[in-house]
Amino acid sequence: MNILITGGTGLIGTKLVQFLNNHHHVTVLTRQLDKAYQINGHQVQAVTALSQINFNNIDTVINLAGEPIADKRWSAKQKQKIEQSRFTITQALVDGINAADTPPHTFISGSAIGYYGRQTTQVDESHTDYFDEFSHQLCKKWEQIALGAKTEQTRVCLLRTGIVLCDKGGALQKMLPAFKLGLGGPIATGQQMMSWIHIDDMISAILFILETPNLQGPINATAPNPVSNAQFSHALAKTIRRPDFLTMPAAILRLLFGEMADLLVHGQAVKPQVLLDSGFRFHHQYLNEALQSLLNK
C-alpha cells in the first residue's frame, strides 16, 4: 500500500512510520528533509511539497500535522498559528484527493477530544452537547475541512485523540521533571477527567482503522478507562516512587497560561465506543499498568 503521512516526525507519526515501513511504501510530507530522514530512515520517501505527490498513486492519507496546542500561551497570534497549521494542510490534502481520478480510498485525519469541550459526564462519538470554547471550535472546523474529501471512493476517519502517553516526548515527559523532584500533584480540584491512551495502542488503533474499511467519521482514540487528574497524579507518583501532595491552584495556572489553562483545569471522560464496538482490543486499558510499561522498563 502507498501511504502519505503528514506529521511524520511528530510523537505519533514517528512511531507510526516505524510500523508502516515494514509492510508498506511510506511517503512523509515534511519541511525538513534532513530531520525526516534522520528520524525515519532513508527507506522512507520524504517530500517538501504536495505538488510532488501524485494522489492517483496514493492508497491512504494519514494527516497528523499541527502546531502543539498546549506549548505556549494562547495569544491571538498563537491561536491563529495553531489553526492555520491544521486548516491549511488539511485543505490542501482534501484538494489533492478531490482532484485525483483514482483518489485514495482512506483519509485518516487528526482531531482531538477537545472537540467535546469541557464535560462533566462521560461522552462518546454520539455525544452532541459540546462546550463551545477554543478547543471545540478548532477541532470542529478542522474536521469539517477533512470531511470535504468524503466521497463514494474515499472514506474519511476523524481521529479524536486523547492524551498520548509515551516514554519519549509528549505530555508525560513534560510532567516527569516536577514529579521526580517530589513537586508533582493534582491540578486545581483534581476532579477533572483525563482521557489518555498508551502510544502503542494509539499506533495499533490507526492500523486497525486502516484495515477496517467500514469505519468512518469520528473515532475516539482514548483508553476505555479515563481517570481524574488526582488519580493520574497519584498513579504517576507511585510509579516513580515519589510523593504527590502538592497542588497547583487554578489561579496560578491562569496567571501563567491564560486561557490555555482551561485545558488543564477542565477535562472530559471520553469512551472509545466506535473502536470497542468494532472489535479493537486495547493492550493497555488501565493507567497503572500503562505507566509501568512506559517508565519501569
Disulfide bonds with the S-S distance in Angstrom:
none
